[in-house]
């Protein structure tokens, strides 16, 4: 996400941080490079110009240039201006406080991911807000559009309005409203028809549907990969339909970030959600502060914690916490941690969300490392017997050969996995001497790691044993595995 823009800005700011003192011309030269980076990221020209002017005005002040760390001060100014451009620190979620049924009307062009986003939001409303939802497809133009929403409804566990062939969008909206009232539905999501481009017929249909359903939220779904085109679409819709917010889809594949950076400034409408993948739970509230952090390579701890809480089963977390209290960490625990990392988006996603892991992520990419490494590690553990997983000391040379053959790897790879496990197990024993998770929490002022809730089972420092935990970063616990952690260490 935003990798290209992040890399360009990172290069500019590395030069600034490398200088002990800054002249006004140094700042202006840096801002010229930032401006080029923004334009190459497909940020709207007026937005880029306004951004650079605001940053330059603040950064060339005497307080900044004469400070002890002028480079860091400039980066902070850029960060704060990014947050402001993206919509400010406040996260604007859905307004669900109106009299039920609260109507959410989804609008957008064909191919923007509107129907899938409707299902994702319905799932989020049911699971995170505890509301009863109903979905209705008003798209009578695209073949099988209504059937698609019905299938997605089954997958996310949300009811959909029965299909009546030949009924027109406004009539479907009326029937959906009546059905929602009869079934005591809290939230009704209307998936309206899209077009290949904005036209008068589309806008007339949107207005007619809005008049009979009186929506509380009108969300425009746009594909972030279309860059400036997405902003133009948003402008066209906002001039015709009373939009309340925007959902940017395919943000996980957006290396440039132009749509996100331009959308709020150009349309005046908040970005409320970001689609981050094809899975039906791959949608996140849009946090301007977190997005600014990720653009500047500072990680995204808030989203990481949320993703962990959603992905890690409480019973698994409690089991691992109990084992840590006993100073125990066997291969079953390691396999559970590997599964959790995969469910949270894999190594690349996690590295991108951890502060200070930008260079590690680049090393992972250059070495061709991917999440197959986690699969291979799970395969090795899966090829062991229950007794071997509980007691790795049983693995003699003969057993290692069997495990290697069963997992499609070699004995050397099995040995590296076992060495990583030994390092992690030693760290867990050290943790026990410190008083377990509660003792560690007290060192940090309590709270953060004290419980056995979802975050309690995330292991050592950094949260992920072997992924920058007790062993010291990517080159530590997992660094010895093939394709993991870059080139082999030099022997001294």
N, C-alpha and C positions, 0 to 999 in steps of 0.2 A: 504494500500500500504506500503510494507516494515515493517509491524508492528512487526514481530518477530525480525528482525535485529535491529529495532529502540528500542525495549524494552531491548534487550541485551546490546546495547551500552549505553542506558540511565542508566542502573544499574551500569555499569563501571564508567561512568562519574559522577554520583551522589557521588560515593565514593571519587573521586578526588576532587570534589568541597567541600566536607565536611572537608577536611584537610586544616589547616591554612598554612602549608608549605609542600613542596614535596621534597623527596629525589630522586636521580636518579633511585634507585631500585623501588620506588613507580611507576614511569613512566613505567619502563620496565615490571613490574608486570601487570600494566593496559594494556599495549600493547599486552602482551601475551593473555589476555582475549579477547581483540579486535580481535586478529588473529583467535582465536577459533571461535568467533562469525561470522567472515567473511567466514571461511571455512564451518561452519554449514549453512550459507546462500547460499552455493553452488558457492561461488566466486572461480574462477580459482586459483590454488595454486601459480603460479608465480605472479599473480596480487596481491594476499593477501600478499605474502612475500615482494614484491616491495613496497607496500603501508606501511606496518609496518616498514620497514627499513627507508623509507623516513620520516615518522612521528617521529620515535624514534630519528633519527639524529637531527631533529630540536627541539624536545621537551626536550631533556636532556641538552640543552645549558644553560649556567649560567644565561642568560637574562630571561629565562622562570622560572627556579627553584627559582630565587631570586626575582621574581616579586611579587607585592602585591596580585595578584589573579592567582597563577600558574595553578590551575585547569581550570579556564576559558581560559587561554592562550593555554593549551594543547588541549582543545575542539576546539578552533579556528584553531589550526594547523591541527587537524583531519578534520575539515570542509573544509579548503582550499585544503587539499590533496584529499578529496572526490570529490570536484569540478574538480580538475585536472584529476583524474582518469576517471570521467564521460565525460570529453571532454572539460573542460575549461569553462569560463564564457560566451563565445559567443554562441548564439543560432543559429544553422545552419538549416535554412528552405529550402524550395524548390527553385531551380534555374529556374525562369520563364522568364528570360530576353533574352533567345535565340530567333532566328527567328522562328515565328509560322509556323506550329504547333509545339509547344514544346512537345516532346514525353517523357512520364514517363512510364517506363517499370517496372511492378510489378513481382517479382520472389519470390519463396519460396516453401516449401513442402506442401503437402495436410494437411488440418486441422489447418493450422497456422492462418487462418482468412484473407487470401489474397483477396478474392473477396469482402468481406464486407469492408475491408480496402480501396480497390480501390474506392468503392462508397463513403465512408467517405471522402476520399481526394478530390474526384470530387465535393462533396457538399461544402467542405471548400474552394476549388479553386473558385467555382462560387460565394459563399456568401462573403468570406473575401477578395478575390483578385479581384472580379468583372470580371473574365475571362470566356469566353465561352469554355466549356469542352465537350469532346466526349469520351465515354468509348467503348472498344472493348474487347470481350472475345476471347482468343486464346486457351482456354481449350477445346479440342475436345475429351478428354479421360474420364473425370468425367461426369457421367450422369447428364443432366439438368444444367450443369455449366453455359452455355451460357444463358439459360432461367433465371437462378438465377440473373445474372448481369442485364438482361433486367428489371426484377421486381424491383431490387434495384434502377435502373436508374429512373424508374417511381416515386419511393418514394422520391428520392432526387432531382428530377426535372432536371436530366441531360440526354441528348440523348445517346442511345447506338447504335452501328453498327448493322444493320439488320442481322439476322442469315441466312447463306446459308449452308444448310446441305451438308456434305461431303467435305467441303473445309478444307484444311490443315493450320496449324498455320502460316507459312510463307506467304501463299497466303492471309490469313485474314489480316495479318499485312500490306501487300501491299495495299489491298482494303481500310483498315482503313486510311492509309496515304493519299490516293487519295481522299477519302470522306472528310477527315479533311480539305484538301486544298480547295476543292470545296465549303465547307460550311463555310469557313473563321473561322475555329475553332482555338482558342488560344492554348489549351492544349489537347493532346490526351493521354489517359491512356490505356495501354495495359495490360490486366490481363492474364498472361501466365499460362500454365498448371503446376500443381504441381505433385509431386510423393510421394510415401510413404518414400522414401529415395533418397539420391543423387546418380545418376547413369550416365553413359556415354551418354545414349540416351537423358536424360533431358538436360545435358549440351550442347550437340550438337544442340538441338532445341533452347536453349536460345541464343547461338552464332549466329545461322542462323537468328533468329528474330531480334537480335540487328544489324546485318549487313544490313538488308533492312530498318530498321526504324531509325537508328542512334540516339538512345535515349540520351536526355540530362541528365536525371536522371534514374538510375537503383536502385530501392529500394527493399531490401530484407525484407520480412515480416516473423518474427519469433515469436513464442509463448513464452513469458517470463516465464511462469509457468514450462517450460521444463528445466530451469536452465542451467547447463553446456552443455546439449545437444544442446540448442539454439546457444551457442557460437561455438560448433563444426560444426554445420550446416553453420553458418556464415563464418567460416574459409574455409570450402569446397567450398562455392559459391564464396567467394572473390578471391580464387586462380584460378577460371575458368572464372568468369564474372566480368567485370569492375564495381563493385558496387560503388555507390556514397553515399549510406546511408542505415540506418536500421530503420524499424518500429517495435517496440515491442508491441505486442497485449496482452490483458488481464493483463495489469499492475495493474488494480484495485484489482485483486485477488492475486497479487504476494506479499506474506508476507515476502519472503526471500530476493529478490533483487539481486541474484547472476548473472543473465543474464545482467542486466543493468550495474552492476559494472564491469563486465568482458569484455563486448562487445567492447567498444572503445579501451581498452588497448590491447586486443588480436588481433583484426582485423584491427585496425587503421581506421575504418570507423565510422563516426559520427552517433549517434542515432538521427534521425530527428523528429520522432513522437512517441507518446505513445497512444495506444488504452486503454481507461479507462471505457469501458462498451459496452453493446450490442446495444445501440441506435446509430443511424446513425450520431449523432453530438458528440458522445463520443470519440473524438480524440483531443489530445493537442500537441502543439509543445513541444519537449523535452528540458527542461531547466536544465542543470546540477546544477546550483546554487539552484534552487527551489527543485530539487530532494535531494540534500545534506541537505537542510534545513529540509525536511520532514523526512529523515532518522534520523536526530539528534533531532527530535521533536520540530523544530522551526517554524512549519507551512509553508504555501506557499501562501503568500499574493498576489503575481502576478497572479497566476492561479485563485485565489479566485475572484480578481477584474475582470479578463477576463470572468470567468464563470457568474458573476453577470451581466456584460455588455451584454452578449449573451442571458441571460435568462430573464432579467427584461424588460418588455415592457416600452418604453419611456413614453407612455401616463399614465401608472400606476405610474411611478416614479414622473411625473409632478403633477398628482393629489394628491399624498401623500405629495409632497413638498408644494403644495398650502394649504393643510389642516394643515401642521405643522406651516406654516406662520400664520394661523388663530388660532393656539393652539387647533386644533380639531383632534381627533383620535377616530373614532367610530369602531364598530365591523366589518363593511365592509372593513375598512383599515386593521384591524387585519387579516381578512380572506385572503386579498390580500397578506400580508406578509407571511402567512403560505404557500400559493400556490407557492410563489417565492422560499421559502426555499426548498420545495419539488422539484421544477424544477431545482434547483441548485445542487441536489444530495442528499438531505436529511440531517438530523442532524449529523449522523456519518461522512459523507463526509465533511461537513462544519467544524465540530469540529477538524477534522484531518488537515484542511488547515489553521486554525487560530493559530497564535502564542500563546503559553502558554496554549493551550487547551488540551494537551496530557492527563493530569490526568482526566480532565472532560470527555474526550472520553472513558477512561478506566472505569470511574464510570458508564457511560451510558451503556457500554457493560456488566458490572457485574450485573447491575440492570435489565438486560433483556430489556432495552428500545430500541425501534426501531421506524421507521417512521409511524407506526400505530398511534402513539400519535398525530401526525399532522393530520392524517385522522380523528381521533375521534374529535379533536378540530374543524376541518372544518365541521364535521357532526353536532356538537352542534350549530354552527353559522348558518348552513344551515337550521336547524329546527326552526329558529326564523322567525318572520314576518319581512317585510321590515322596519316597524316602530320600531320594537324592536332592529334591528341591528343598526339603526340610533340613537336610544335613549335607551340605556340599562337600564336606570332608570325605564322603564315601566315594567321590569321583576319582578313581584311580585311572591309570593310563588306558586300560581296557575299556572302562566305562566311557571315558572321554571319546574314544574312537567311535563307540556306538552312538553317542549323542551327536557327534559331528556328522556321521553318516545319516542319521535320522533327520537332521535339520538342514542338510544340504550345504554345510559349511566345512571347516577343517578344524583340527585339534588346536591350532594356534589361535583361532578366533574364539573357541570355547575357553581356552586359558585366559584370554584377555577379558572375556565377560566375567569369569570367576575372580580375576584380580580386581576388577572394578567392584564386584560385590563385596570382596574382602575389605576394600577401602571404605565402602559405605557402611559395612557392618561395624568396623572399628569406630567410625564416626558416631554411630548410634550408641555404642558402649560409652564413648566419651560424653555423649548427651545424657546418658543415664546418670553418670557421676555428677553431672551438673544439676541433677534434679529433674531430668526429663523435660518435656515441653513447658511445664509450669516454671521450672527453674530457669529455662532459657527466656521465657516471657518476662520473668521478674527482672532479668538483666536489662531488658529493653523497656522497662517501665510497665510491664503487664499488658494483657489484652491481646496483642497482635497474634501470638502463637500459643496462647495459653490453653485454649480449648481443644476438644477433640471433634470440633465441627468440621465443615468442609475443608477449611484451610489447615486444620490441625494435622491432617494426614499428608501434607505436602512435603514433609521431610525437612532437610537441613536448610542452611542459609541459602537464600535465593529461592527456596521452595521446592527445588527439584533435585533429589539425590542424583549425583552423577552428571547433572547438567548445570555445572557451575555451583554445586553445593559444597559439601565437605571437602571434596578433593581439589577444589580451586579452579573452577571454570571449565570451559569446554576442553581445554587441553589436559584436564585432570582425570576425573573418574572415568569418563568415556573417551578420553583422547586416544587411547590405544586401539580402539576398534577400527577396522578398515573403513576408510572413507569418512571417519568421524574425527573432527578436530584438526584437519589439515595434514600437512606433511609430518613424517615421523620426527621424533625428537632427536637432536644430535647427541651422540655419545661423548661424554667428557672423560 
